[in-house]
Amino acid sequence: GLLLLTCQDRDMEILGALLAGSFIGAVLGFVGAGGAMLSVPILMYLFDFEPKLATTAALAVVFLAALSGAIPKARKKQILYRDAFVISGIGLITNFGFASIAQHLPDSLITTGFAGVLILAGASMLRPPRLEEYKRMPISILIVMSLLIGSMTGLFGIGGGFLAIPVLVLFFGTPQAIAAGTSLLIIALNSLISFVGHRALWSDVQWHIPIFMAGAAIVIAQLASHFSGKTSPVVLRKAFAYLLFAISLFTLVKTWI
């Protein structure tokens, strides 16, 4: 009887992981960012992962989903490889550094910082860059932004796509479609680097859940990005921003109350 119950629990977990992955994939495909921002709270609050293990597992999900999204962009020649490697390369210092110390930080610090990043991301979604208003960014700002993206990936398991896209548009004067493709490669590179930095925690993760999440996210992200042209980007960004605000509020309440 106990074995049957365990099998049923495992089946429910797998079904939940597939549904969660489909949701993450839809957001990645339609919005072009935000996969990790959903993966971490889903793993913590639906599957009872500890914050450190949730960020480790989310990095694997986001790496696979971003890589699968980047492949069709590469075929369309919508990736600036040099720019992606510059941003990832500069961010490598903070990314790997923070990933290595993440396991020693208190959970409350990780969840509170994560909630703060969600608020920042939501605000950036509500104020998309108006291309004609901006001049090119100075190199010092590019370095700061690259280090910031690296820090977020290392600490919170977030790919930083919501920061990478404006950096590319403003600093490199990149068209939006190419910025999105390049951002996906940056997210994939950063997630992989940080995942290696989290290697001390690999053995503690229940891998079947993130693997099924990643599989569903990859399939649905491909479908969603195919149909994303038929939906209003402004409505999608607004809806996603309010979702991030709600998750950040929930995260703060769970952490401190």
C-alpha positions in Angstrom: 0.0 0.0 0.0 2.8 2.4 0.9 4.6 1.7 -2.4 1.4 2.5 -4.3 1.0 5.7 -2.4 4.6 6.6 -3.2 4.0 5.9 -6.9 0.9 8.1 -6.9 2.8 10.9 -5.1 5.5 10.6 -7.7 2.9 10.7 -10.6 1.3 13.8 -9.1 4.7 15.5 -8.7 5.5 14.7 -12.4 2.1 16.0 -13.6 2.7 19.2 -11.5 6.2 19.6 -12.9 4.8 19.2 -16.5 2.1 21.9 -15.9 4.6 24.2 -14.2 7.1 23.8 -17.0 4.4 24.5 -19.6 3.5 27.7 -17.8 7.2 28.8 -17.6 7.7 27.9 -21.3 4.6 30.0 -22.3 6.0 33.0 -20.4 9.5 32.6 -22.0 8.0 32.2 -25.5 5.5 35.1 -25.3 7.5 37.6 -23.1 11.1 36.6 -24.0 12.3 36.7 -20.4 11.3 35.7 -16.9 11.6 31.9 -16.9 13.8 31.7 -13.8 11.7 34.3 -12.0 8.8 31.8 -12.1 10.9 28.6 -11.7 12.4 29.5 -8.3 9.1 30.3 -6.5 7.3 27.3 -8.2 10.0 25.0 -6.9 10.0 26.5 -3.5 6.2 26.8 -2.9 4.7 24.0 -5.0 7.4 21.4 -4.6 8.9 22.4 -1.1 12.4 22.9 -2.4 14.7 24.9 0.0 15.7 28.3 -1.5 19.3 27.2 -2.3 18.2 24.0 -4.0 15.4 25.8 -5.9 17.9 28.3 -7.4 20.2 25.4 -8.3 17.5 23.4 -10.0 16.0 26.6 -11.7 19.4 27.2 -13.3 19.2 23.8 -15.1 15.6 24.5 -16.2 16.5 28.0 -17.5 19.7 26.9 -19.2 17.8 24.2 -21.2 14.8 26.4 -22.0 16.9 29.4 -23.0 19.2 27.3 -25.1 16.2 25.8 -26.9 14.8 29.3 -27.5 18.2 30.5 -28.8 18.6 27.7 -31.5 15.8 29.0 -33.8 17.1 32.5 -33.3 20.6 31.3 -34.3 19.1 29.8 -37.5 17.6 33.2 -38.3 20.9 34.9 -37.6 19.3 36.9 -34.8 22.2 36.5 -32.2 25.1 38.8 -31.7 27.7 36.3 -30.4 30.4 38.8 -29.6 28.1 40.9 -27.5 26.7 37.9 -25.7 30.2 36.7 -24.8 31.3 40.2 -23.7 28.3 40.5 -21.3 28.7 36.9 -20.0 32.5 37.3 -19.8 32.4 40.5 -17.7 29.7 39.0 -15.5 31.6 35.8 -15.0 33.5 37.3 -12.0 30.3 38.1 -9.9 28.3 35.1 -11.3 30.8 32.4 -10.3 31.8 34.2 -7.1 28.2 34.5 -5.8 27.3 31.0 -7.0 30.2 29.5 -5.0 29.1 31.3 -1.7 25.3 30.9 -2.2 25.2 27.7 -0.1 26.6 29.5 2.9 24.0 32.4 2.9 20.9 32.4 5.0 17.6 31.4 3.2 15.9 34.6 4.3 18.6 36.7 2.5 18.2 34.8 -0.7 14.3 34.9 -0.7 14.3 38.7 0.3 16.8 39.5 -2.4 14.9 37.5 -4.9 11.7 39.4 -4.0 13.5 42.7 -4.6 14.7 41.5 -8.0 11.1 40.6 -9.0 10.0 44.1 -8.1 12.8 45.6 -10.2 12.0 43.2 -13.1 8.2 44.0 -12.9 9.0 47.8 -13.0 11.2 47.3 -16.0 8.4 45.4 -17.8 6.0 48.3 -17.2 8.5 50.7 -18.6 9.9 49.2 -21.8 12.7 51.2 -23.4 11.7 53.8 -26.0 14.4 53.3 -28.5 14.4 56.8 -30.0 15.0 58.5 -26.6 18.3 56.8 -25.8 21.9 57.4 -26.6 24.5 54.7 -26.4 25.5 53.6 -22.9 29.1 54.4 -21.8 31.4 51.4 -21.3 31.4 51.9 -17.5 27.6 51.3 -17.4 27.9 48.2 -19.6 30.5 46.8 -17.1 28.3 47.6 -14.1 25.2 46.0 -15.8 27.2 42.9 -16.8 28.4 42.4 -13.2 24.9 43.0 -11.9 23.4 40.4 -14.3 26.2 38.0 -13.2 25.4 38.6 -9.5 21.7 37.9 -10.0 22.4 34.7 -11.8 24.9 33.5 -9.2 22.8 34.4 -6.2 19.2 33.9 -7.3 19.4 31.5 -10.3 17.9 34.3 -12.6 19.2 34.6 -16.1 18.9 38.4 -16.2 17.1 38.6 -19.5 15.0 41.6 -18.3 18.3 43.5 -17.8 20.2 42.1 -20.8 17.6 43.2 -23.4 17.8 46.9 -22.5 21.6 46.7 -22.2 21.7 45.4 -25.8 19.2 47.8 -27.2 20.8 50.9 -25.5 24.5 50.1 -25.5 24.8 48.2 -28.8 21.8 49.9 -30.6 20.4 46.4 -31.3 17.0 45.8 -32.9 14.5 44.2 -30.5 14.3 40.8 -32.3 18.1 40.4 -32.3 18.3 41.7 -28.7 15.9 39.0 -27.6 17.9 36.3 -29.4 21.2 37.5 -27.9 19.6 37.8 -24.5 18.6 34.1 -24.7 22.2 33.1 -25.4 23.4 35.3 -22.5 20.8 33.6 -20.2 21.9 30.2 -21.3 25.7 31.0 -20.8 25.1 32.7 -17.4 22.9 29.9 -16.2 25.4 27.2 -17.2 28.3 29.1 -15.5 26.3 29.6 -12.3 25.0 26.0 -12.4 28.7 24.8 -12.3 29.3 27.3 -9.4 26.4 25.5 -7.5 27.9 22.1 -8.0 28.2 21.5 -4.2 24.4 21.3 -4.1 23.8 19.1 -7.1 23.5 15.9 -5.0 20.8 17.4 -2.8 18.4 18.2 -5.6 15.5 15.9 -6.5 16.2 16.1 -10.2 13.1 14.4 -11.6 11.0 17.5 -10.9 13.2 20.1 -12.7 13.9 17.6 -15.6 10.2 17.2 -16.4 9.7 21.0 -15.9 12.5 21.7 -18.4 11.1 19.3 -20.9 7.6 20.9 -20.9 9.1 24.4 -20.9 11.2 23.6 -24.0 8.2 22.3 -26.0 5.8 25.1 -24.9 8.4 27.9 -25.3 8.9 26.8 -29.0 5.1 26.9 -29.6 4.6 30.1 -27.8 7.4 32.0 -29.5 5.9 30.8 -32.9 2.6 32.5 -32.0 3.9 35.4 -30.0 3.6 37.8 -33.0 -0.2 37.5 -32.9 -0.5 38.8 -29.3 -0.2 42.3 -27.9 3.3 42.7 -26.4 2.1 45.6 -24.1 -0.7 43.5 -22.6 1.6 40.6 -22.1 4.3 42.7 -20.4 1.8 44.4 -18.1 0.2 41.1 -17.1 3.7 39.6 -16.4 4.7 42.6 -14.4 1.7 42.3 -12.1 2.3 38.6 -11.8 5.9 39.3 -10.6 4.7 41.9 -8.1 2.2 39.3 -6.7 5.0 36.6 -6.4 7.4 39.1 -4.7 4.7 40.1 -2.2 3.9 36.4 -1.5 7.7 35.6 -1.1 8.2 38.4 1.4 5.1 37.4 3.4 6.3 33.7 3.5 9.8 34.8 4.5 9.1 37.3 7.2 5.5 36.5 8.6 
